[in-house]
Amino acid sequence: MIYFLLCAYNEETNIINVINSIKQLFGNYKIVVVNDGSTDNTRYILEQLMSDDIIVLHHTKNLGLGLAIKTGLGYIIPKLTLQDVVITLDADNTHPVETVKQMIKEFEEGCDIVIASRYCFGGQQIGVVWYRKLLSFMARVVLKLLFPYPNVKDYTTGYRLYSARILLKAQDKYKEKFVTQKNFVVQLELLLKLFEFKPRICEVPLKLEYYKKYGKSKLKIIKNILSYLFFILKTKYSKL
């Protein structure tokens, strides 16, 4: 079973395209959408799409990406069997769903985590403004120096495959503290915690199609940078 985890905040113009792409490309799947307190028509649209294969969880107010992922994983992990995988991807239509096929292939060849990477050979960022590309590249360099791990180049992308085996191990150890970060730093937090189990990690090229996104970005750049800096300092000088 492939579990797709989508965290949505005001994605009324994007979420249908993502869900339809999944339905067209895959058969044995479940889509879990966490509506993180949207104030547009996202909730209404999702409620019309609900079925046995599409589960919608609601936050009454916007809690941030990290807590939305926590809610989604909290629902999914107890239902996993060792043959299952969890795919996290953005709900804004910038992550091409067809990349999942290559991610599944890497999983079948023995990878515990598969990262859709902007920085491995073939990766692209289309429609991303230059300063965001620069900040992302600088973050990649710093994180690679501070937290080196074989085959990992992209530490902050949210497009990933996690094997059930690795998630169940992490949940067993960390329990409610598996996810503690409220915002985009959650992507780094998850990766660093999973490093402890010595997973085999592979990367596949990500063609980030930012031009397909409708609406404003949810990323507040200065706040995000400060959150990363605080988390990195805390992680390097204390236990996770």
Phi, psi and omega per residue, in radians:
M1 nan 2.353 3.038
I2 -1.785 2.076 3.034
Y3 -1.715 2.110 3.052
F4 -1.718 2.183 3.111
L5 -1.918 2.034 3.126
L6 -2.056 2.242 3.068
C7 -1.894 2.105 -2.980
A8 -2.121 2.261 2.999
Y9 -2.326 1.915 -3.120
N10 0.958 1.029 -3.127
E11 -2.068 0.665 -3.063
E12 -1.064 -0.495 -3.101
T13 -1.658 -0.078 -3.047
N14 -2.044 -0.619 -2.930
I15 -1.113 -0.616 -3.129
I16 -1.096 -0.722 -3.138
N17 -1.070 -0.708 -3.135
V18 -1.147 -0.847 -3.115
I19 -1.105 -0.746 3.129
N20 -1.106 -0.653 3.110
S21 -1.111 -0.728 3.103
I22 -1.092 -0.788 -3.100
K23 -1.112 -0.595 -3.121
Q24 -1.314 -0.533 -2.997
L25 -1.709 -0.354 -3.011
F26 -2.296 2.698 3.139
G27 -1.915 -0.937 -3.055
N28 -1.599 1.439 -3.027
Y29 -2.504 2.809 2.859
K30 -2.370 2.411 3.115
I31 -1.891 2.144 3.079
V32 -1.953 2.032 -3.133
V33 -1.925 2.232 3.022
V34 -1.791 1.925 3.076
N35 -1.459 1.854 -2.990
D36 -1.547 1.109 3.061
G37 1.203 0.627 -3.132
S38 -1.037 2.529 3.123
T39 -1.899 -0.016 3.070
D40 -1.708 -2.589 -3.093
N41 -1.614 0.235 -3.102
T42 -0.987 -0.814 -3.116
R43 -1.033 -0.823 -3.122
Y44 -1.070 -0.793 -3.129
I45 -1.069 -0.770 -3.123
L46 -1.145 -0.665 3.140
E47 -1.154 -0.494 3.070
Q48 -1.285 -0.402 -3.085
L49 -1.621 -0.190 -3.047
M50 -1.008 2.408 3.130
S51 -2.759 -2.987 3.096
D52 -1.112 -0.464 -3.087
D53 -1.738 -0.141 -3.117
I54 -2.197 1.932 -3.117
I55 -1.871 2.314 -3.132
V56 -2.063 2.207 3.087
L57 -1.998 2.412 -3.040
H58 -2.016 2.388 2.841
H59 -1.720 2.386 -3.131
T60 -1.259 -0.379 3.042
K61 -2.476 2.881 -3.107
N62 -1.260 2.046 -3.100
L63 -1.862 -0.205 3.141
G64 1.832 2.776 -3.056
L65 -1.020 -0.753 -3.087
G66 -1.023 -0.814 -3.114
L67 -1.295 -0.457 3.033
A68 -1.184 -0.734 3.075
I69 -1.108 -0.689 3.108
K70 -1.046 -0.778 3.108
T71 -1.072 -0.789 -3.119
G72 -1.134 -0.804 3.120
L73 -1.162 -0.602 3.102
G74 -1.084 -0.547 3.075
Y75 -1.373 -0.740 -2.991
I76 -1.355 -0.818 -2.957
I77 -0.967 -0.766 3.125
P78 -1.083 -0.301 -3.095
K79 -1.673 -0.082 -3.028
L80 -1.294 2.500 2.850
T81 -1.893 2.895 -3.038
L82 -1.158 -0.242 3.123
Q83 -1.541 -0.138 -3.023
D84 -1.486 2.842 3.008
V85 -2.341 2.731 3.049
V86 -2.073 2.222 3.087
I87 -1.908 2.132 2.992
T88 -1.805 2.354 3.082
L89 -2.672 2.811 -3.099
D90 -1.254 2.589 -3.127
A91 -1.588 0.115 -3.037
D92 -1.714 0.193 3.049
N93 1.303 0.263 3.130
T94 -1.608 -0.260 3.122
H95 -1.755 1.918 -3.113
P96 -1.121 2.148 -3.031
V97 -1.137 -0.488 -3.114
E98 -1.097 -0.344 3.088
T99 -1.061 -0.454 -3.125
V100 -1.016 -0.583 -3.135
K101 -1.041 -0.746 3.107
Q102 -1.216 -0.609 3.107
M103 -1.124 -0.735 3.109
I104 -1.099 -0.697 3.122
K105 -1.053 -0.748 3.117
E106 -1.144 -0.668 3.078
F107 -1.079 -0.763 -3.131
E108 -1.151 -0.370 3.105
E109 -1.637 0.126 2.969
G110 1.997 0.111 3.139
C111 -1.469 2.403 3.098
D112 -1.490 -0.587 3.104
I113 -2.316 2.336 3.065
V114 -2.138 2.155 -3.106
I115 -1.836 2.198 2.971
A116 -1.401 1.878 -2.878
S117 -1.902 2.382 3.028
R118 -1.336 -0.254 -2.933
Y119 -2.000 -0.038 3.011
C120 -1.494 2.937 -3.064
F121 -1.001 2.209 -3.133
G122 1.723 -0.190 3.118
G123 -1.236 2.547 -3.135
Q124 -2.481 2.704 2.997
Q125 -2.229 1.833 -3.039
I126 -1.851 2.159 3.110
G127 1.518 0.138 3.119
V128 -1.593 2.301 -3.118
V129 -1.148 2.675 -2.963
W130 -1.056 -0.658 -3.062
Y131 -1.267 -0.506 3.063
R132 -1.268 -0.636 3.042
K133 -1.074 -0.748 -3.124
L134 -1.124 -0.805 3.124
L135 -1.087 -0.713 3.135
S136 -1.132 -0.718 3.126
F137 -1.147 -0.749 3.127
M138 -1.093 -0.708 3.106
A139 -1.087 -0.714 3.120
R140 -1.041 -0.805 -3.119
V141 -1.098 -0.810 -3.108
V142 -1.123 -0.790 -3.093
L143 -1.193 -0.587 3.097
K144 -1.155 -0.651 3.105
L145 -1.216 -0.712 -3.065
L146 -1.404 -0.627 -3.043
F147 -2.284 1.090 -3.088
P148 -1.127 2.428 3.088
Y149 -2.660 2.418 -3.096
P150 -0.954 2.318 3.022
N151 1.276 0.047 -3.127
V152 -1.742 2.102 3.068
K153 -2.025 -0.531 -3.076
D154 -1.954 1.830 -3.047
Y155 -1.603 -0.226 -2.953
T156 -2.062 -0.113 3.108
T157 -1.135 2.581 3.107
G158 -1.710 0.044 -3.114
Y159 -1.645 1.758 -3.039
R160 -2.529 2.712 2.928
L161 -1.933 2.303 3.047
Y162 -2.082 2.303 3.036
S163 -1.279 2.643 3.071
A164 -1.027 -0.673 -3.096
R165 -0.999 -0.800 -3.061
I166 -1.282 -0.627 3.124
L167 -1.202 -0.694 3.134
L168 -1.144 -0.650 3.077
K169 -1.100 -0.801 -3.114
A170 -1.157 -0.728 3.130
Q171 -1.105 -0.682 3.135
D172 -1.114 -0.635 -3.130
K173 -1.405 -0.851 -2.964
Y174 -1.620 -0.449 -3.113
K175 0.905 -2.158 -3.073
E176 -1.182 -0.272 -3.120
K177 -1.679 0.191 3.093
F178 -1.051 -0.763 3.067
V179 -2.077 2.097 3.123
T180 -2.139 -0.366 -3.076
Q181 -1.419 2.432 -3.057
K182 -1.548 -0.398 -2.998
N183 -2.060 -2.640 -3.047
F184 -1.140 -0.303 3.123
V185 -1.098 -0.279 3.136
V186 -0.964 -0.559 -3.119
Q187 -1.118 -0.711 3.090
L188 -1.236 -0.724 3.136
E189 -1.007 -0.841 -3.134
L190 -1.044 -0.780 -3.090
L191 -1.114 -0.794 -3.108
L192 -1.133 -0.675 3.113
K193 -1.182 -0.643 3.135
L194 -1.293 -0.445 3.052
F195 -0.944 -0.573 -3.069
E196 -1.035 -0.430 -3.088
F197 -1.643 0.166 3.101
K198 0.918 0.901 -3.125
P199 -1.272 2.706 2.945
R200 -1.459 2.123 -3.077
I201 -2.026 2.349 3.083
C202 -2.150 2.714 3.019
E203 -2.112 2.517 2.994
V204 -2.142 2.657 -3.088
P205 -1.176 2.356 3.068
L206 -1.858 2.191 3.000
K207 -1.724 1.590 -3.099
L208 -1.287 2.005 -3.034
E209 -1.825 1.313 -3.011
Y210 -1.199 -0.389 -3.139
Y211 -1.182 -0.280 -3.137
K212 -1.446 -0.145 -3.086
K213 -1.426 2.313 3.018
Y214 -1.858 2.428 3.129
G215 1.727 3.002 -3.082
K216 -1.365 2.659 3.070
S217 -1.202 2.516 3.091
K218 -1.531 -0.125 -3.061
L219 -1.433 2.057 3.036
K220 -1.672 1.870 -2.866
I221 -1.089 -0.887 -3.082
I222 -1.112 -0.797 3.124
K223 -1.071 -0.681 -3.136
N224 -1.156 -0.745 3.117
I225 -1.068 -0.797 -3.141
L226 -1.112 -0.681 3.117
S227 -1.107 -0.734 3.093
Y228 -1.098 -0.779 -3.125
L229 -1.075 -0.775 3.130
F230 -1.094 -0.768 -3.121
F231 -1.141 -0.732 3.140
I232 -1.098 -0.794 3.123
L233 -1.087 -0.763 3.129
K234 -1.096 -0.717 -3.093
T235 -1.230 -0.686 -3.098
K236 -1.276 -0.466 -3.035
Y237 -1.987 0.144 3.036
S238 -2.704 3.023 3.120
K239 -1.307 2.643 3.083
L240 -1.055 nan nan
